[in-house]
Amino acid sequence: MHSVYPDKQCCSKNYKELKTKINPRSYGVFFVFMKRIPAIVLPLLLIYGCSEYDDVGLDLYHADGPFEVRMEAVDTLTLKAMTVPDDSLAMSLGATNILGVVNDPVFGKTRAGIYTETRLPMNNLSLGDRPVLDSIHLVLVHTGDYYGRLQDFQNIKVYELAENFPEQDTLYSNIEIPHTSVLLNKERDGHFIRPAPEDSVLVDSVLQPPQIRIPLSDSFGRKFINASGTYAFENVPGYLEAFKGLYIVPDEDIEGMGSMFTIDMLHVLSSIELYFHNEGDTVGSRVRFPVNEFAKRATAVTHFGYENAHESLRRQVFDLDQTVADSLLFVQSMGVTRVDIQIPFLQEIADTPKLLINKAELVFPIAEGFSTEELPASNDLLLLRIDKDEKDLFLLDDFRIGRDYFGGMLSADETRYTFNITQYFQQVMDGHLENDGLALIAGGSAQDMSRVVLNGPGRTNNPMRLVIYYSVFD
């Protein structure tokens, strides 16, 4: 099963499309509720789980009509949730990739490295008659986004790929491409940096955007010098035969928390920079071998078996322990962990007379004490539906109406995430969708580096909950 981006999601081909107007009440979202719940359960829900819900839908009924309408809400329906390892995530889309390592006291250690090709700046490239190497650098331009603590040093290592990228359009976070064991770094033990994603740098007396500049070995530089005038510099196939690509990865051993940061791989400066001169010339030259839109690349994510993660997270991931899942749930971006949600009695909630649904919301309160200034809660989460037949995740039709309607953004007081799932609720009730459950992931998970801990559905105070607003006809 592979999680995919929202704009890459597709709907199930097996259910009928519903209209997608902004106001759900205007196109049949009212549907019959709780047909098969035993008679003793429904009165208890109404007595102990109800609260007044002002004015929703009251404009649909006239005072002189045949019914007296009472608007109420219930939030005591059974939910089950579990933290699970997320499936490999598409990491070859977009302009950015993630680099760095974070020692998270809750989620354990996570590392992001980058596999990338470079390209010729032009076909039939010539460096002159007798080129001589001056220096060679790998340049990675920051976007400015980061997560964690920048004060901690990291050791960035660069390796040459031993094989070409696989022949596939989409590359995932679990990608592994064989690489040589010899460091390409000029420094013997790697390149130590203190990430500075917001600080411009001076290069050749010119102020340039924030970037990481990694000196590479002379032997690697001479490989470029020697390629001049050969098939390797004639065209892309020749170049990729000689220069298959790079693996850029931080050392997993780090003191402190560390950080992750995003790299603008399509920036004109993100490249291999070769400095050289020709014998007899006093003026040097520079050629950039860019990472352009045609170069394959992907972020490779390692979580080290959730070592040193919170005990509740480990017990859910390894043992599917429902007792701890009822208390705490863990969502981490980059395809590390997600939360799977089941509404077990949803298909039994059907046509009880005189009961109509107005709105269905899932509320995810943030657990206290796990978010910090350096490791803040995710700005937004995304709720997807699970299709067990397709073995994949798909967008809800509620999302397609618009994010303002659907929700999922961190609340203004930074305490919860709320999703409007009214259409999904109706589609399952009407038999257009199977009740296979929902999956909660970090929004923009392939470019996002964040995580959040949520209250589980079994918490006494402020649990995760499904809130259903409904109309009762007396």
N, C-alpha and C positions, 0 to 999 in steps of 0.2 A: 504494500500500500504506500503510495507516495502523496504527501501533502503538496498542494500546488498553490500558486498565487491566486488572489481573488480574480484578477483579470484573465487568468488562464483556466479558471474553473468552468465546468460545463454542467448544465442541468441534467438530471436523469432523463433518458429518452422514453421512460415508461409511464410518465404521468402527464396529465393534461395541464397545460399552462393556465394560470389564473390571470385575470386582469391586474395591472400594476398601477392603479391610481393611488394617490397619496393617502386619501382618507379611507381606511379599511371598511368603515361602516357603510360606505356608499356602493360597495360591490360584493356584498354577501358574506362578510366575515362573521356575522352573527350565525352561529350554528348550534345545534342542539348538544347538550352537555350531560354526561353522567347517567346514561340510560341504564347501565347494568350494575352500578354501584348498589350494594345491598341497602335496603331501606333504612337500616339502623345507622349506616355510616354517614349518609348525606345530612340528616339532621344534626349529627355531631359536628360535621364540617361547618354547617351554617351557624350553629350556636357558638362554637369555640374558635372558628377561624375567620369570622367575618368582620368587616369594618366598612364604614360608609364610604362610598365612592361618588363624589359630587358630580352631578349633571351629565356624566358620560352617557350619551345615547338618549337622554330624556327629550331631546328635540324631535325624536322620531315618533313620539306618542302624544296624542291630544288628551287634554284633561277630561274631555267629554266622551272619550272612547270607552270601549267595553272592558278594558283591563286597568287594573291598578299596578303600576310598575315600581319595583323597588330595586335600586342599584346597590350591589354589594361586592365584596371581594373575599377570596379565600387564598391562603398561602400555606396550608398545612398538607398539601399533597406530597406523597412519598417521592423522594429523589434518591438516586444512587450515583456516586461519582468515584472516580479512581484516577490517580496519577499513573500515567504509563509512559514508556519511552516513545517519543514521537518517531514517526517514520522518516526516512531520509528525505531531505527537503531540496527542492530545485535551487541550486546555488550558482547557476551560470547565466541568470537573467539580470538585466539592469546594468548600470554603469559602475557599480561599486562592489568591492569585496571587503571582507573583514579580516583583520590581522590582530593577533595578541593573545594573551593568556590571563585568566582571572582566577584567583583563589577565592572562591565565594564561601563564606562560613556556613551557608545554608545549602547551596546547590553543589558544593564541591568544586573541583578544578575543571575548567573548560578551556580548550585551546582552539584557536582558529588559524589555519595556515592557508596559503594561496598557491594553487597550481595555475600557471599561465604560460601561454605562448607569447612570443614577440613576432614582429613582422619586419620585412625589408622596407625601408623608406621609399624605394623605387626598384624596379627591375633593372638588371644589368648594372648593379652598383659597382663603381670602381673607386678605390681609395688612392689611386695614383700609381706611379711606376714603382716606387720603392718606399712603401709606407712603413713607419716605425711607431710602435706603441708608446703613448705617453701615459695614459691611465684609462680605466674603465669603471663605470659606476652603474648600479641599479638605482633608479629614482622612482619613488612611490609618493604620489601627491596626496596629502590628507584632504578629507572633506570637511573636517572640523568636528565631526561627531565622534563621541567616545563614551565608554562606560567603565567605571572603576576608578582607580587612583593613579593619576599620571606620574606621581612622584617616584614610583617604583621602577627601577631599571629592568629592561628586558634585553635578552640576547637574541638577535635576529640572525638566523642562519639561512644560507642560500645553497641549493643543490641543483645540479643539472639533471634533467629527466633522461632516463635510459631508454624510454619508449615514448612514442607519440601518444597524444590524447586519443581516447577511444572514439570510434566513428559513431557518434550519437549527438543529437541536437541539444538534449538536456542533460546536464551533469548535476549530480546530487552531493549532499553534504558528507556522505560516507565514501566519497571517491578516494581511491588510492592508485597512484601511478608510480611504477618503479623509478627510482632515481639512483644516481651514483652515490657512493659513500664519501666521496671527497668534497670537502667544503669549497665553494667558489669564492668565499669571503677572502679578501686580502689579509685581514686579521686572522691569525691562526685559530683562535677559539670562537670566532663569530663577531658580530657587530653589536656592541652594547649601546642601547639608546635609552634616554628618558623621553618618552613620547611627548611631543609638543605640537598637537594638531591645530593650534591657533596661532603659532608663532612663525612669521615669515623668516626666510633665510637669505643670506647674501651669497650668491654664486657668481663667480667671475665679475665681481663688482656690480652685479645686478640683483636687486631685491626680487625674490621669487616667492610664490605661495608656499605655505607650510608643507614640508616634505621630509621624507626619510631618504638620505643619500648613503648607500652602502658601497664602499669600495670593494671591487672584485679583483680576483687574482690576476697577475700578469700572464700566467699560462692561459687563462680563459680569454684574456684580451688578445693574446697572440693568435688564438684560434680564429678570431675575427680578421685580424691582419692577414693571416695566411689564406683566408677565404676569398680575398679580393682577386678578381680575374678568374674565378672558378665557377663551377655549376652552382655552388651554394649561394652565390650572389646574383644568379641570373633571374630567378623567379621564386615564387613561394614554395612550390614542391621541393626545389633544390635547397632552399633555406631551411625548411623544416626537417629535411633529411639530415642536415648538419647540426641544426640548433633546434632540438625537439621541444624545449621549453624549460621552465624553472619551477622549483618548489621552494617557496619562501615560508619559513616557519619559525616561530619563537621557541626557544628552549623551554621545556616544561618545568625545569627547576628555576624557581623564582622566589625571591625574598619579598614578603609583603603580599598585598592584595593583587597588584598588577592591574592591567586594563586591556580593553579591546578598543579598536578604532577602525573606522572605515576608510578605505583607500579609493580615490577616484581613478580607476584604472584606465578610463578613456581620456583623461586629461592629456593634453599635448606633451606635457613633461614626463608623464609616467612611461618610462622606457629604459632601455639599456643605452647609456651614453658612452660613446667611444671617442677618446681624445687621441689624436695621432698627428704626426708630421711626416713629410717625405724627406728623404735624405737630401741634404743640401739646402732645404728650405728653413727659414727662420720663423715662419709663421705656422702655427698649428691649426688643425681643423677639428671639427666635432661632427659626428654623425649620430643621430638618434635612431634606434631600432624600437619602434613604438609598440605599445599594447593597444591596437586599434579595435574597431568594432568587428573585424573579421577574426581576430585572435581568440582562440578558445581559452577559457579560464573558469575557475570555480573555487569557492571557499570550502575547505575540508575541515570538519569539526570533530574534535575528539573530547569525550567526557570522562575518560579514564575509569569506566565502570562505576561512576557515581561514588568514587572513593571519597571519604571524608564528608559526604553529604549528610543532611539532617536524617536522623534515624527513621522518622516517619516517611520521608521520601523513599529511602531504601526499602523499607518494608512494603511499600506499595508497588514499587517497580519490580522487586524480586519475588515478593510473596503474595501480591494482590490482597493485602491485609485490609479488609473493609473497616475494621475497628478504628484504625488510625486515619483512613480516608474520610471517615465521617467527621473528623476534627480539622484536618489541614489538607490542602491541595496545592500542587506546585506546578506552575507554568513557566517554562524557560524557552526563549527564542532559539533560532538556528536549528530547529528540529531536535532539541534535546529532550524536553518533556512536554506533555500536553495533559489535559484532563478529559477523560471520556465520561459522558453523562447519560444516564438511563432514566426514563420516566416510566416506570414499570406498569402503571395502571392506565396509561394514556388510551390504549385501545379499548378499554372497558368503560371509558368515560364517553357515553353516547347520549341517546335521546330521552333524557328525563323530561317529561312534559313541563311546560311553563318555565324553562330555564334556558337562557340564551347567553352566549359568550360575547363579550365586547372586546377584550384584550387579554393577551397572555404575555407575561414578562418573566425572564430569568434574571435574578439578581445575585451577583457574586461580591460579597463584602470582602475587603482586604483584611487579612489577619494582622493584628497589631504586633509590632516589635521586630518585623523582619525586613522592612524597607529602611534604607539609610540615605543620607545625602549622596554618598558615592555609589550606592546601589539602589536607586529609586525604583518604585513600581513601574511597570510598563505603562506607556501612555495610552495604549489601546490594545484590546484583545479582539479576536475574531472567532465567531461561532460557526462551525461547519456541520453539515449533516453527514453521518456515516452511512454508506451504502455497502452492506455486507456482500451483496451479489457482485457489485462492481469492484469491491475491495478498494475503495477510494473514498476521498472526502470531497464534498460538493458544497457550493454556496447555497444558502437559503434564499428563497424568493424574497423574503423580508429584506435582505441585504440589497437586492436589486432596486428596491423602491428608493433607497437613499440612506446614507449613513445617519442623517439626523433622525430618520424614522427608526432605523434598525438599532442604533446605539452601539455600545461596546467601548466608548471612550471613557477614560478615567474621569470620575466625577469631579466637579469643581472643588470639593472639599477633600479630594484624594482618598476617599474611603470605600469606593465600590465601582463596579461596572454593571450596567443594566442593558439587557437586550430585549427588544420587542420581537417575539416569535409567533405572532398571531397567525400569519399565513401558514407557517410550518405546522402549527397546532391544528389548523383546519384541514390541511392536506393529509395529515396522518389520520384524523378523525374520519375524513371522507374516503379513505382507502386509496388515495392517490400516491401516498408514500408509505413505505414500511416503517414501523417504529424501531429502527435500528440504532437510534441514539444520536447524540451530538458530540462533537469534539471541540474543545476550547484551546486555542493556540494564541501565541503572541501575534499581534497585528504586524504585517510587513516583516514576518519572521526571518526572511532571508537576508534583510539588511539591518534588522533590529538586533540589539545585543542584550536586551533587558530580561528581567524575570519578575515574578510576583508570587507571593504566598497568599492563598485565599482560605476563608473559612469553609469548612465542609458542611454538608447538609445535616449532619447529626449534632451540630453545636447547639447548646441550650440558648446562648445569646447570639443574636445576629447571624443566623446560619445562611448558607446558600439556599435559595428558595425559588419556587415557581409561584408567581402571583397571578391569579386569574380573576379578572373583573367580569361580572356577569349580571344579567337582568333576571329578576324573578317576577313572573306574572301571577297575580293572585286572582 
